[in-house]
């Protein structure tokens, strides 16, 4: 048992050394990446992940990018709003971003085909009601703005910051979608489209019946599922 453990450790060190030479990190930095944002990756998967980080100019140490595997063992690379914004801001055509949350008693209308948003806040915050969605407009210097709307019930995970900061979270969803679309950022998944269960990435719309019931309970909603 001791010999096997020692061999695994040596093999890991050798992997970190070779990947470090290829991508310009130190072996210790490679080890940190694998232990934090690229857990349970093989040498090939880890090298692929770091190559994407370098190519996309995203910083894994700032958690602008990370990865998980899906149920079939495929490696999926993720970014949140901060990662997509960092990538967009490096593009010379980036020309700003606007976003906001929409609440029950706001006066609003979104015309995505024509690129218009009407959003009037006429009541104090305590009278605006619950958050029902978020929108984002991303501007490019060479074309039309990109508008995205995110429905709160669709993306609400019902825990942590979704409970304490619902407005900020739904704005992040809309911002990530708009930035990704406006600048054609491919090969990286939005974190808001997946749930992570036992270290496995599961798309939002593919939860099992039991997982849906569990999610509803976390939201404080009585399950109305068969």
N, C-alpha and C positions, 0 to 999 in steps of 0.2 A: 504493500500500500504506500509506504514511504517513498519507494523508488518511483512509482507511478506519479505521485504528487510532484516530486522533484523534476521529473521529465516534463510534466505539463508546464511547470514554472519556467524551465529553460526554454521550452518551445515558445511560450508566450513572449519571453524577453527577446528571443530571436525575431519573432514576428514584428514586435514593436520597433526593433532596430532596423529591419529592412524597410518597413513602411515609413519610418522617420527619414531615412536617407532619400526616399523617393519624393516625399512631399515637403521636406524642409522643416519638420517639427523635430523636437528632441524625443528620444524614446520615452521619457517620463511624461511628456505631453500626450503622446499617443496612448499611454496607459491610462491617463486621466480621462481622455475622450472615451475610451472603451468602457471604463467603469462608470461614467456618468451619463453620456448621451448616446452611446452606441453599445448598450449592454447585450451580452449573449451573441455578439457577432463573430463570425469566423474571420480568419486573416483576409480572405478575399472580400468579404462583405465590409470589413472595416476599411480596407483600402478603397473600395468603391465609394463608401460614405465620405471619406476624407477627400477623395477626388472631386465629388460633387460640391463639398464645402469650398474647396479651392476654386473650382470652375465658376461657381455662383457667387463667390466672394462673400460668403456667409461665415460668421464666426461661431464655431461650436462652443467655445468657452463662455460666450455671452448668452448661450442657449438661443441663438438665432435659428439654429437648425439641430435636429436630433433624429433618431430613427427607432422604429419598432418593426417586428415582423407580424404578418397577418396569420390567419389560421392555417394557411397552406405553406407557411415558412418563407414567403416572399418578403424581401426587405423593403420597407416603405420609409421614405425620408419625409420628415415633417418640418413645417415652420409655422410660427404664429404671426400675428400682426407685425410684431417688431422685425421679424426676419424679412417679410415681404416688403415692408417699408424701407428697410436698409437697402435691399436690392433695388427698389424703384428709385431711391434717392441718388444712387450711383449713376443712373441713366440721365444724360444731359437733357433729355426731353421731358423729364419730370417737372411739373409746373404747379404742384400743390395738391392738397387733399382737404376735404371738408366732410364732417360727419356729425351725426346727432342721433339721440334716441327719441322715439316717438312714444308718447303716453296716451292713455285712454281718452283724455279730454282735450288733447291738442287738436288744432285745426290743420289738417295736412292732406296733401295730394301728391302722388308721385307719377310722373309721366315719363317712363323710361325711354320709349321710342323717340321722343322729342327732346330728351335730356333736360327735363324741368322738374324741380321739386318746390312745392309750396308747403311751408311749415311755419305756422304762427303759434307762438306760445302766449296765450292770453290769460293764464291763471298762475297763481303762485305755485311753487313746486309741490307743496302739500296737497294742493287741489287738482293737480294734473292727472292723478290716478296712477295705475300700475304701468310698467313698461310693456309695450306690445310689439315693439320692433326697433330696428336701427337702420340707418341709411348712410351711404358714403358716396361722395363724388370725387373721382380722381381726374386731375387735369393733365393733359399732355400738350406740349407746345406745337405739335404738328397735327392735331386733329380734335375730334369731338371728345367731350368728357365721358367717362365711364361711370354709370350709376348702378349701385347694387343695394337691394333691400333685403334685410334678414328678419324673418319672423321669430319673435322671442320664444314661443312655445316649441318651435322646431328645434332650436339649438340649446335651450335651457337644460343644463345637466343637473340642476337642482341641488348643488352642493358647493361648498367653499365660496369662492368669489362670485359665483352665480347667485348666491343668496345675499351676500354682503354688498356687492357692487353690480347689480344687474344691468344698469345703464352702460357702464364701461365695457362689460363683457359683450353685450349685443352689438355695440359700436365696433368692437374689435373684429367680430365676425364679418360685418359688412365691409370694414376697411380691408381685411385680408382678401376677401373675394374680389373687391374692386381693384386692388393693387395687382393681384394675380392676373386678372383678365386684362387690365389696361396695358400691362407690359409683357404679356405672353409668357409668364413665368411657369415653365413646365417642368415635370420631373420631380416636383416637390408637392406634397399633399398639405392641405390646410388642416391644422390640428382640430379645428372646430367641426370637421366632417366625420370624426372618429371618436369612439370611446376606447379607452385602454382598460382591458380586463385581464388580470393575472399576467400582465406583460405582453398581451396580444392586442393588436390593433383591430377593432371591429367597426365597420362603417355604421353610421347612425341608423340607417334604415334597415339594418339586418339583425337587430337584436332579437333574441328568442322571446317567446311569450313571458317566461319567467324573468328575463332581464328587463323587459318593458314594465312588468309589475313592480320590480325592484326600483326602477328609475322613477316611476310614479310615486312610490312610497317616499323616496328621498325628496321629491318635490313637495311632499305634504298633500298630495292629491289622492283621493280614494280611487283605487284602480277600478275601472269599469270595463274590464276585459273578460272574455269568456274563459 
